[in-house]
C-alpha cells in the first residue's frame, strides 16, 4: 500500500463514491418496493410526498454518479 497521502486520499474518495453508488441502487430498489404498497398506507398524501422526496434524491444521486464517470 502506498504511503503517498494524495494517493491514499484519492483511493479513499473513490471508495466513498463506490459506496454512494451502491446506496443509490439500494434506495432505488427500496422505493420500487414502497411504491407497490401505496394502496395500503393510512395517509396517501404524505406517503406520496415521501416517495417524491426519494425520487428527487435518486435523481441527484444519478447525476452525481454520471458526472464522476470519465467520458
DRENBAVEX-291369 format. One record per atom (N, C-alpha, C): x negated, z, y; atom name; residue number from 1. Coordinates in pm, 1 decimal. Layout:
% residues N
(pt (X Z Y) 'CA' NUM)
...
This chain:
% residues 71
(pt (-84.3 0.0 -118.6) 'N' 1)
(pt (0.0 0.0 0.0) 'CA' 1)
(pt (-88.3 0.0 124.2) 'C' 1)
(pt (-47.6 -79.1 221.3) 'N' 2)
(pt (-125.0 -93.7 344.3) 'CA' 2)
(pt (-119.6 34.0 428.5) 'C' 2)
(pt (-229.1 57.5 498.4) 'N' 3)
(pt (-232.5 172.5 589.4) 'CA' 3)
(pt (-210.8 128.4 733.4) 'C' 3)
(pt (-193.9 -2.3 756.8) 'N' 4)
(pt (-168.6 -54.6 890.1) 'CA' 4)
(pt (-30.1 -8.6 936.5) 'C' 4)
(pt (-23.4 70.6 1045.7) 'N' 5)
(pt (106.0 123.4 1091.7) 'CA' 5)
(pt (206.6 13.5 1127.4) 'C' 5)
(pt (159.9 -96.0 1183.6) 'N' 6)
(pt (250.9 -204.6 1220.5) 'CA' 6)
(pt (313.2 -266.4 1096.3) 'C' 6)
(pt (232.4 -284.9 995.0) 'N' 7)
(pt (282.7 -343.0 870.4) 'CA' 7)
(pt (380.6 -247.4 802.0) 'C' 7)
(pt (348.6 -118.2 805.4) 'N' 8)
(pt (439.3 -18.5 746.7) 'CA' 8)
(pt (573.8 -18.7 818.7) 'C' 8)
(pt (567.7 -23.5 952.3) 'N' 9)
(pt (690.7 -23.0 1031.1) 'CA' 9)
(pt (773.1 -148.8 1003.0) 'C' 9)
(pt (705.8 -261.0 993.9) 'N' 10)
(pt (772.9 -387.0 963.8) 'CA' 10)
(pt (843.4 -380.4 828.6) 'C' 10)
(pt (775.4 -327.4 729.4) 'N' 11)
(pt (834.5 -314.2 595.4) 'CA' 11)
(pt (953.6 -217.8 598.8) 'C' 11)
(pt (941.3 -109.3 672.9) 'N' 12)
(pt (1048.6 -11.3 684.9) 'CA' 12)
(pt (1172.8 -75.5 748.4) 'C' 12)
(pt (1153.4 -152.3 854.6) 'N' 13)
(pt (1264.8 -219.0 922.0) 'CA' 13)
(pt (1330.6 -320.8 828.3) 'C' 13)
(pt (1250.6 -395.9 755.3) 'N' 14)
(pt (1305.0 -493.2 660.0) 'CA' 14)
(pt (1388.1 -422.5 553.2) 'C' 14)
(pt (1341.1 -307.6 508.5) 'N' 15)
(pt (1415.3 -230.7 408.6) 'CA' 15)
(pt (1548.7 -183.5 465.3) 'C' 15)
(pt (1548.5 -135.6 590.0) 'N' 16)
(pt (1672.9 -92.2 654.1) 'CA' 16)
(pt (1770.1 -208.7 669.7) 'C' 16)
(pt (1718.7 -326.2 703.1) 'N' 17)
(pt (1805.1 -443.5 715.5) 'CA' 17)
(pt (1868.0 -480.2 581.1) 'C' 17)
(pt (1789.6 -468.9 474.5) 'N' 18)
(pt (1843.6 -496.7 340.8) 'CA' 18)
(pt (1953.1 -397.3 304.6) 'C' 18)
(pt (1930.5 -271.8 336.3) 'N' 19)
(pt (2029.9 -166.9 309.1) 'CA' 19)
(pt (2156.2 -193.7 390.3) 'C' 19)
(pt (2140.3 -232.0 516.1) 'N' 20)
(pt (2254.4 -262.6 601.2) 'CA' 20)
(pt (2336.4 -376.8 541.4) 'C' 20)
(pt (2268.8 -477.2 488.7) 'N' 21)
(pt (2339.2 -590.4 427.6) 'CA' 21)
(pt (2418.9 -544.7 304.9) 'C' 21)
(pt (2363.3 -453.1 226.7) 'N' 22)
(pt (2435.7 -400.4 110.0) 'CA' 22)
(pt (2556.0 -316.5 153.5) 'C' 22)
(pt (2540.3 -237.1 259.6) 'N' 23)
(pt (2653.7 -160.2 313.0) 'CA' 23)
(pt (2764.2 -254.6 359.4) 'C' 23)
(pt (2725.5 -364.9 421.4) 'N' 24)
(pt (2823.2 -463.0 467.4) 'CA' 24)
(pt (2901.6 -520.9 349.8) 'C' 24)
(pt (2833.6 -554.0 243.2) 'N' 25)
(pt (2901.3 -605.3 123.4) 'CA' 25)
(pt (3000.7 -502.2 69.6) 'C' 25)
(pt (2959.1 -375.1 67.6) 'N' 26)
(pt (3047.5 -268.0 18.8) 'CA' 26)
(pt (3168.8 -251.0 108.5) 'C' 26)
(pt (3146.9 -258.4 239.4) 'N' 27)
(pt (3258.3 -244.9 333.6) 'CA' 27)
(pt (3357.3 -359.4 315.6) 'C' 27)
(pt (3307.0 -481.2 299.3) 'N' 28)
(pt (3395.2 -596.1 280.1) 'CA' 28)
(pt (3480.1 -579.2 153.5) 'C' 28)
(pt (3418.5 -532.7 47.1) 'N' 29)
(pt (3493.4 -511.3 -77.5) 'CA' 29)
(pt (3597.6 -400.6 -58.9) 'C' 29)
(pt (3557.5 -293.2 6.7) 'N' 30)
(pt (3649.1 -180.7 29.0) 'CA' 30)
(pt (3769.8 -223.0 111.2) 'C' 30)
(pt (3746.7 -301.3 215.4) 'N' 31)
(pt (3857.2 -348.3 299.4) 'CA' 31)
(pt (3950.2 -438.3 218.9) 'C' 31)
(pt (3893.4 -520.7 133.3) 'N' 32)
(pt (3975.3 -606.4 47.7) 'CA' 32)
(pt (4069.2 -520.5 -38.0) 'C' 32)
(pt (4015.7 -414.5 -95.3) 'N' 33)
(pt (4097.1 -324.7 -178.6) 'CA' 33)
(pt (4201.9 -254.2 -93.4) 'C' 33)
(pt (4161.8 -206.7 24.7) 'N' 34)
(pt (4255.8 -136.0 112.3) 'CA' 34)
(pt (4371.0 -226.2 155.8) 'C' 34)
(pt (4343.2 -353.9 177.5) 'N' 35)
(pt (4448.4 -446.3 218.6) 'CA' 35)
(pt (4551.1 -468.1 107.6) 'C' 35)
(pt (4510.6 -448.3 -14.5) 'N' 36)
(pt (4601.6 -465.9 -127.5) 'CA' 36)
(pt (4702.9 -352.2 -140.1) 'C' 36)
(pt (4674.9 -238.3 -80.1) 'N' 37)
(pt (4768.0 -124.9 -90.1) 'CA' 37)
(pt (4844.4 -103.8 40.5) 'C' 37)
(pt (4847.9 -203.2 125.6) 'N' 38)
(pt (4916.9 -196.5 254.2) 'CA' 38)
(pt (5059.5 -143.7 243.2) 'C' 38)
(pt (5133.6 -190.2 146.7) 'N' 39)
(pt (5275.7 -156.2 135.2) 'CA' 39)
(pt (5299.8 -9.2 101.1) 'C' 39)
(pt (5200.0 61.5 56.0) 'N' 40)
(pt (5217.0 198.5 9.6) 'CA' 40)
(pt (5179.1 304.7 112.8) 'C' 40)
(pt (5143.1 266.5 233.1) 'N' 41)
(pt (5096.5 363.9 332.1) 'CA' 41)
(pt (5213.0 416.2 415.1) 'C' 41)
(pt (5204.9 545.1 456.4) 'N' 42)
(pt (5314.9 603.5 532.7) 'CA' 42)
(pt (5322.9 554.4 678.1) 'C' 42)
(pt (5209.4 512.2 736.2) 'N' 43)
(pt (5209.1 467.6 874.7) 'CA' 43)
(pt (5141.8 329.5 882.5) 'C' 43)
(pt (5219.4 224.4 858.4) 'N' 44)
(pt (5161.2 89.3 853.1) 'CA' 44)
(pt (5090.1 46.4 981.7) 'C' 44)
(pt (5139.4 90.0 1096.4) 'N' 45)
(pt (5077.1 50.3 1223.3) 'CA' 45)
(pt (4935.2 107.0 1233.2) 'C' 45)
(pt (4920.9 234.9 1206.5) 'N' 46)
(pt (4788.2 298.3 1210.9) 'CA' 46)
(pt (4697.9 240.2 1102.1) 'C' 46)
(pt (4754.6 212.6 987.7) 'N' 47)
(pt (4678.9 153.7 877.7) 'CA' 47)
(pt (4620.8 18.7 920.8) 'C' 47)
(pt (4705.3 -63.2 984.2) 'N' 48)
(pt (4660.1 -194.0 1029.8) 'CA' 48)
(pt (4552.8 -181.0 1138.1) 'C' 48)
(pt (4568.2 -82.6 1226.3) 'N' 49)
(pt (4466.4 -59.3 1329.3) 'CA' 49)
(pt (4331.3 -25.9 1263.6) 'C' 49)
(pt (4336.3 54.8 1160.3) 'N' 50)
(pt (4213.9 90.2 1087.9) 'CA' 50)
(pt (4151.3 -34.5 1024.4) 'C' 50)
(pt (4233.8 -116.3 958.6) 'N' 51)
(pt (4184.6 -238.9 895.7) 'CA' 51)
(pt (4126.2 -333.5 999.7) 'C' 51)
(pt (4191.0 -343.4 1115.6) 'N' 52)
(pt (4140.5 -429.0 1223.3) 'CA' 52)
(pt (4003.6 -381.0 1271.7) 'C' 52)
(pt (3987.2 -250.5 1282.0) 'N' 53)
(pt (3858.5 -194.2 1322.2) 'CA' 53)
(pt (3751.3 -227.2 1218.9) 'C' 53)
(pt (3785.8 -215.1 1091.8) 'N' 54)
(pt (3690.5 -251.9 985.7) 'CA' 54)
(pt (3654.8 -400.2 993.9) 'C' 54)
(pt (3755.1 -484.2 1018.1) 'N' 55)
(pt (3729.3 -628.6 1029.2) 'CA' 55)
(pt (3634.1 -659.4 1145.2) 'C' 55)
(pt (3652.7 -591.3 1257.3) 'N' 56)
(pt (3562.3 -610.3 1371.9) 'CA' 56)
(pt (3420.7 -565.8 1336.1) 'C' 56)
(pt (3410.0 -455.3 1265.9) 'N' 57)
(pt (3279.4 -404.2 1223.2) 'CA' 57)
(pt (3211.0 -503.5 1129.8) 'C' 57)
(pt (3288.3 -560.8 1039.8) 'N' 58)
(pt (3234.6 -660.1 945.8) 'CA' 58)
(pt (3182.8 -782.2 1022.4) 'C' 58)
(pt (3258.6 -829.1 1120.0) 'N' 59)
(pt (3215.9 -946.2 1197.2) 'CA' 59)
(pt (3084.8 -920.0 1270.2) 'C' 59)
(pt (3070.9 -801.6 1328.4) 'N' 60)
(pt (2945.2 -766.7 1395.8) 'CA' 60)
(pt (2831.7 -761.3 1294.5) 'C' 60)
(pt (2857.4 -699.0 1181.4) 'N' 61)
(pt (2755.3 -689.3 1077.4) 'CA' 61)
(pt (2713.0 -825.4 1025.3) 'C' 61)
(pt (2808.4 -915.2 1007.5) 'N' 62)
(pt (2776.3 -1050.1 960.1) 'CA' 62)
(pt (2692.7 -1125.8 1063.4) 'C' 62)
(pt (2725.2 -1106.8 1190.3) 'N' 63)
(pt (2648.2 -1173.3 1295.6) 'CA' 63)
(pt (2504.1 -1123.1 1296.2) 'C' 63)
(pt (2486.4 -994.5 1280.4) 'N' 64)
(pt (2352.2 -935.3 1277.6) 'CA' 64)
(pt (2274.0 -988.5 1158.9) 'C' 64)
(pt (2336.9 -993.5 1042.4) 'N' 65)
(pt (2269.1 -1044.5 921.3) 'CA' 65)
(pt (2232.5 -1190.4 940.7) 'C' 65)
(pt (2323.6 -1268.2 996.2) 'N' 66)
(pt (2298.7 -1410.8 1018.5) 'CA' 66)
(pt (2182.7 -1432.0 1116.3) 'C' 66)
(pt (2176.5 -1351.7 1221.6) 'N' 67)
(pt (2073.0 -1366.7 1323.9) 'CA' 67)
(pt (1935.3 -1323.7 1273.5) 'C' 67)
(pt (1929.7 -1233.8 1178.3) 'N' 68)
(pt (1798.7 -1187.4 1129.4) 'CA' 68)
(pt (1734.6 -1285.7 1032.1) 'C' 68)
(pt (1814.3 -1375.4 975.6) 'N' 69)
(pt (1762.2 -1472.8 880.4) 'CA' 69)
(pt (1687.3 -1582.4 954.8) 'C' 69)
(pt (1571.9 -1619.0 903.0) 'N' 70)
(pt (1499.3 -1729.8 966.3) 'CA' 70)
(pt (1572.7 -1861.8 945.6) 'C' 70)
(pt (1565.2 -1945.8 1042.6) 'N' 71)
(pt (1634.4 -2075.3 1037.6) 'CA' 71)
(pt (1553.9 -2176.7 961.4) 'C' 71)
